[in-house]
Amino acid sequence: MKGLLLIGGFGTRMRPFTLTTPKALLPVVNIPFIKYQFQLLKKYNVDEIILGVGYKGEEFKKIVDIGKKMGLKVYLSYESKPLGTAGGIRNAYKFLKGKEPFFVFNGDILADFNLEKILNFHKEKNAYVTIGLVKVDNPSAFGLVITDENGKITKFIEKPKSEEIISDTINAGVYVFQPEVLEEIPPDKNVSVEKETFPQILKEGKEMFGYVHYGYWLDVGTIDKFKKANFDVLDGKISLAYQKSERNIDVDSSSNVPGDISVDGKLVVGKNVMVKNGVKIKGKVIVGDDCFVGENCEIENSIIFRKTVIGNNCKIENSIIGSEVIIKDNCYIKNMSLADRSLIYDFTKSGE
């Protein structure tokens, strides 16, 4: 079966990290985000995957390689200009045309969807489109999807006002389309599937259904949600590319971490990492490949990307440190998102 992953956005809410790296390649517990999505697709025999890409398109060749190593067939559908969600789907026409339904996924979503159940529901209802739905406590920031008792979609309410919130079900960012839907979307135009295509299909009277997902779901669209994704995976709330370790220290065998390191929480260390004596870990901490952590550092509830060097006597708290960052001695970094290749001089105090 075929699936389209829409990963061509600019990732503006994830800056500064997406200025240098596509969101799909950002690390979730030291594993590229895209690998979690690939593994979910592979689990349900979606083995032909089309990547709708545009921004930093050349970087997506790395993603193709990741998919191929997992035994998937991966193709690039490149947008020379931004086409929106529906435009991105239409742009992949040559890959998706045919007689069989196909999946479409928003690239921001980390979830453990049961794709088999969603597809069976789609077929049982003889649906034109099936939209995966999820219940949230505060739907005001999302688009509401209203269904009847049979799951048939009756109305869309985009970014509802408080008085318009008559449901808690929102678009979860996974769809099953009949191939005829491709003809509904004008080619080479910037079109939103949520704001334009779906309301138009509903207006035409074609049957659309909503399938409610009750498992793990997270829209990884902001720095805070990205941090949450890392820590949720660490806690085993979703089990895909990274498998939760029951130990409070999970260190790759190629790394050098003192046996008496103080860990009050959970520490994950990637490959070829050097951690010096006297380091204290509090809360959840993830250290990427090829990093160095100096003596007497204290790191709390933070994520450190690959190839970063942290000097002696530093304290890092509630922060995300990008790749190839150099933090010199005696620095205090709190509540910061440090861009790749940042240089922080001795005795700097930042983000207090």
WOQUINOR-V843853 format. One line per field, one symbol per residue. psi: psi as a letter, one per 40 degrees, with the letter a starting at -180 (. if undefined). Layout:
psi->???
//
This chain:
psi->iiihhgfeiefdeeiededdhiddeihhfehhdddddddddddffgehhhhhichfdddedddddddddeeihhihghheiheidddddddedddeiaeiiiihhheehhifigddddddddddefidhhhhiihidgedeahihhiaeeehheihhhgiideegeiehihefhihhiddddeehhifihhhdddddddddddeeihhihhhheahhhhgeiddddddddddddeedhgbdhhhheiehghieeihhidfihhgbhhhhaifihhiiehhhiahhhhiifihhaifihhhfihhiifihhaifihhhfihhaifihhaifihhhfighiifihhiiehhhe.
//
